[in-house]
Amino acid sequence: MNQDRQIKIISQKNPEYPSLLKEIQNPPEKLYVLGNLPSEPLANRPKIAIVGTRKATAQGRLLAKEIARKLTELGVIIVSGLAMGIDTSAHEGAVKAGGQTIAVLANGLDTIYPRQNENLAKKILELDGAIISEYPTNTPSFPNQFLERNRIISGLSIATIIIEAPERSGSLATANWAVEQGREVFVFPGPIDHPNYRGSHKLIRDGARLIGSIEDLLEDLPAEIFQKKSFSGPKKSNTGIITDKNQLLIINTLQETGKPLNVDKIIELTKLEPPVVNQAIAFLTIAEIIKETEKGYLI
């Protein structure tokens, strides 16, 4: 990356300083910023952190990328640490969707760490995202600083998603910070004998929410936080992003009838259980694939 790029310094008194980050116990006095932190009216868009091990499996990396992409399409700003593995995949998913993502580094912004992610960092900035740090230029990345920066990742976010966390993963520190900050923690489980999930499963035992899909996440978070109308990225005008069979069944039913249907009628025609229909409708409505009218739901 160009070493002459401009680094902005944002103090807590600056209106650009993220309001959610101010709420944590020990917020950074200053943020060093490359690119753009979301400003009004986008400042209130939900931010969700996605973190996990650097030594991720191919399945874990794919999951992180897909969850990030789908959340970005719903207007969420993805926050992560630009590390190899899960963090990289999370940023890549947001970039693939053409949305903003925030990368939090544990070193000065005159150097992108790890070096392998310089091209990804360029893409983040090209899409009006941000790369931030609490450390001034010429600050190397010492081990303790990675743990300190994790409080910023969770502090910027309304929730943190953990994907593949071994016993000693730094993402466990992010989850612990999130709990201390009063934020939600969601964990994807995995095989009980796989070392990449030992930390993940401990988080679940300790009270983190187990999720198996983005639909679980949407069900557990308030629907009003998803403000897709404020999303400046590419719009989806078709149902190509939908892979869930229940959601597809509801879409097909609405298309075949060609008229608004209420929930009871959708349950009758699809023969799906009421909780399944309610969850699917919530997702499809948030994604603006179906809309609610006075007479019912329609495409």
N, C-alpha and C positions, 0 to 999 in steps of 0.2 A: 504493500500500500504506500501511497505517497506520504513521505514523512513530513511534508509541509501542510498537511490537512489541519484545519482549524479546530482546536479544542476549546469548548466553552466551559466556563466555571459557573455553576449555579449554587448559590447559598440557600439556606433554609428560608431566608427572607424573600427570595426571588419567587414570583408567582408561578414560574415554571417548575419549581421544585414539587415533585409528586406528593400530593396531599396524603395519600395512604401511607407513604414511607415516613411521613412526619409522626405518625401515630405509634411507631414502634418505640421500644424502650431506649434504644441507643442509635438514633438515626445519624447518618453521616453529616458532619457540619457542612461539607461541600460535596458536590458531585461534579466530576469532570466528564464532559459529554462530547462524543462525536456524533454528528447527525442531529436528529430531532426527537426530543421527548414529546409525546402527544400534548398539544395545547388545546385550549377551548376551541370548538365544542367537543373535541375528541378526548379531552383529558379524563372524562368520566367513563370512557369505555372500559369494560372489565379486562383485567390482566390476570392471566393464569400461568403459573410456573410449571414447567415440565422438566424434570431432572432425573438422573440415574447414573449408573456406572459408566466409566470410560470403556471398560472391557465388555461391552454389550454384545448380546447375540444378534444374529441377523434378524431374528423375529422381533426382538426388543427394539432394534433400530427402526424397523418397518412400522411397528406399533406407534412409536413416538412420532414418527413423521406423519402418519395418517391421522392420529389424534390432533396434532398441531394443525394440520391442514384443515380438518373439519371445523375445529374451533375458530380458526382464522376466518373461514367462510361464514361463521356466525357472528363475526365482528369482534372477536376476542384478540387481544394483543398477547402474544406468547413471550414469556420471560424465561431465560435460561442463562447458562454460564459459558457458552461457546467452547466447552471442553469437548474432547473427542467422545465418541460413543453416543449416548442418549441425548446429551445437550446439542450436539451437532445436528442430529436427526430432527430434533424439535425445531431448531431454527430453519432447517431445510424445508420442513413441512409448511412453515409459515411463509417462507419465500416462494415456495411452489404455488401457494394460493394467492400470491401477489399482495400480501398484507404486511403490516408492521410487526416487527419483533424487536425485543430489547435484550442485548447481551451484556451481562455484568462481568467485568474482568477483575482479577486479583492483582493487577499490576498497573503501571502507568500506561496511558493510551498512546504513547509514542511507539509502543510495540504491541502488535497483535499476538496474543498467546492463546493456543498454540499456533505456530507458524503455518501449519497445514491448513488453517482456516482463514487465511488472508483473503482468498477469493470469496468465501462465504461472507466475510465481514464487508467486503465491497458490495455484495448484493444486498445485504441488510441496509446499508446506507443508501443505496440506489432506490430502495423502496420506501424511503423516508422513515426508516427505523433508527435505532440508536445503539451505540456501544458506550457503556458508562463504567466509571470506576470511582472509588473514593480516594484513590491514590494519585498524587501528582506525577508528572512525567519523570522519567528516569528512575522510577521505583520498580525494582525487580519483583518477581512473584515468589515470595517466601511461603512455605507450607501453611503457616498460621493464617496468612491472608486469604487463602481459599476458604477457610472456615468462617472468617469474618465476613467475606463478601456474600456468603450464603444467606446471611440475615437480610441482605438487601434484596436478593432474589425473592425470598418469601415476603419481605416487607412491601415490595411493590405490588404484590399479587393478592387477590381475594381468596385464592386457593392454590395449593401445590399438588401436582400429580407426580407420584413416584413410579418409575418404570425400571425394574431390575436394580435392586439395591443389595449388594452383599453385606456381610456383617460389619465391615469397616468402611463402607461407602460414605463419601462426603455428602451424598444426598440425604443420608439419615440426619445429618446436622441441619440441613435445610428444613427437613420435616419437623425437627425439634424446635427450630426457630419459629416455624409457622404456628405450631401449637402454642408456644409462649406468646406469640403475637395475636392469638385469638383467631387465627385463620384456619380454614378447612384443609385437611390432608386426605388425599385419595390415593389408593394403592392398587395397582394391578397385580394379582397373585400369579404364581407360576408353579412349576413342578416342585414338590416338597423336597426332592433330593438334589435340586440344582443350587449350587453355591450363590448364583446371582440373585436368588430370591430369599436368602436367609434373613437379611435385614428387612426386606419387604414384609415378610410374614410376621416378624417381630412387631413391626409397626401396626399391623392389623390386630395382633393380639393385644397391643397396648391401646387400641381404640380408634385407629385410623379407619376410614371408610373403604371397604372393599368395593371395587368397581370392575366390571368386565367389558364395558363398552362406553362409548360417548353418550349413549342413551341413559345409562346409569348416572352419569355426571349431570346431564341436563335435568334428570328427575330430582336430584339432590340439591341443586342450586336454584335459587329463585329465578323464575323465567324472566322477570323484568330486568335482570342485569344484562341480558343479551339485547343489545341495541343495534340490530343489523342495519338500520337506516343510516347510521353514522359511519358505516364501513365504506372506505373509499376504494377498496380493491375490486376485483372482478366480480360481477353478479352472476348468479346461476339462475337461468331462466328455464331450465329443464330439470328432469329428475335423474340426471346421470350420476349424481353423487350418492344416490340412495342404493344401498345393497341389502338392507334389512328386509327379510321376506314379509314381515307383518306390515311394515310401512308401504312396501310395494303393493301389497294386497289392498290396502286402503286407497292408495292412489288409483289403482286399476278400477276399484269399485266406484269411486267418484267419477272417473272418466267414463265408465260404461253407463252410469245412470244419467249423467249430463245435467244434474240438478243438485242443489244444496241438500245435504243429509245431516240430520242431527246425530248425536253420539249413539242413541239407542238404535237408530236405523242402521248405522255403520256396524254396530255389534251384531245386529240381526243378520245382515247380509254377509258379513265376513265370517261369522261364527267364531270370532275371537273373544277371549275373556275381557271383561271390562277394564281391568288394570292395564292390559296389553294395549288396548285401543286408546285409552287415555294417555299413556306414555308416548305412543306413536304419534298421536295427534299433536301433543305438546311439541315434540321434535319437529314435525313437519310444519307446524305453524311458525315456530321460531325461525326455521330455515326459509320461510316465505315460499314454501312449495304449495301449501294450501292456505286458504284464508277463511276466517270466521265471519259469517254474515248473520243477520237476524233470523234467517231461515235455516241456518246450518253451515256446514263446511263445504267448500268447493275448491276446485283446482284454479 
